[in-house]
Amino acid sequence: MAPGARGIIQARIVILIALLALSRKIIVADLFEIPPAALLGLAALALSLGVTYWLVRDKEEVRRARKDEPAPSRPGPV
């Protein structure tokens, strides 16, 4: 495993748990009693967690792609 891969995996898990908790809060909440500013804050939090998860996942895919690429061949003497 690459040196930074474990940290990325742990970050993904924490972000996913936060997204699940936020989703549960939105589902359970009575949307008619929550002030609009609080609802806007929850939406902003969901968006920011989603973008963060996407960036972490994208970084991991780039790291995997680099690892799977064959090393450039060096022309040797013929």
C-alpha positions in Angstrom: 0.0 0.0 0.0 1.3 3.5 -0.9 2.4 5.7 2.0 -0.6 8.1 1.7 -3.2 5.6 0.6 -4.2 4.6 4.1 -4.9 8.3 5.0 -7.0 8.7 2.0 -9.1 5.6 2.7 -9.6 6.8 6.3 -10.6 10.3 5.1 -13.1 8.8 2.7 -14.7 6.7 5.5 -15.0 9.8 7.8 -16.6 11.9 5.0 -19.0 9.1 4.1 -20.1 8.7 7.8 -20.6 12.5 8.0 -22.7 12.4 4.8 -24.8 9.6 6.2 -25.3 11.4 9.5 -26.3 14.6 7.6 -28.7 12.7 5.4 -30.3 11.2 8.4 -30.7 14.6 10.0 -32.4 16.0 6.9 -34.7 13.0 6.6 -35.8 13.0 10.2 -36.1 16.8 10.5 -39.4 18.5 10.1 -38.7 20.9 7.2 -41.6 23.2 8.1 -40.1 23.9 11.6 -36.5 24.5 10.6 -35.6 28.1 9.8 -34.6 28.7 6.2 -31.1 29.7 7.2 -30.5 26.4 9.0 -31.8 24.5 6.0 -29.5 26.5 3.7 -26.6 25.6 6.1 -27.4 21.9 5.9 -27.5 22.1 2.1 -24.2 23.9 2.0 -22.7 21.3 4.3 -24.0 18.5 2.2 -22.6 20.1 -0.9 -19.2 20.7 0.6 -19.0 17.1 1.9 -19.9 15.8 -1.5 -17.3 17.9 -3.3 -14.7 16.9 -0.7 -15.5 13.2 -1.2 -15.3 13.6 -5.0 -11.9 15.3 -4.7 -10.5 12.6 -2.4 -11.9 9.9 -4.7 -10.5 11.6 -7.8 -7.0 11.9 -6.2 -7.1 8.2 -5.3 -8.0 7.2 -8.9 -5.1 9.3 -10.3 -2.8 7.6 -7.8 -4.0 4.2 -9.0 -3.7 5.1 -12.6 -0.1 6.2 -12.1 0.7 2.9 -10.3 -0.8 0.9 -13.2 1.0 2.7 -16.0 4.0 0.8 -17.4 7.3 2.5 -17.0 8.5 4.3 -20.1 10.9 2.1 -22.0 14.3 3.4 -22.6 15.8 2.8 -26.1 18.9 0.6 -25.6 21.8 -0.1 -28.0 20.7 -1.9 -31.1 
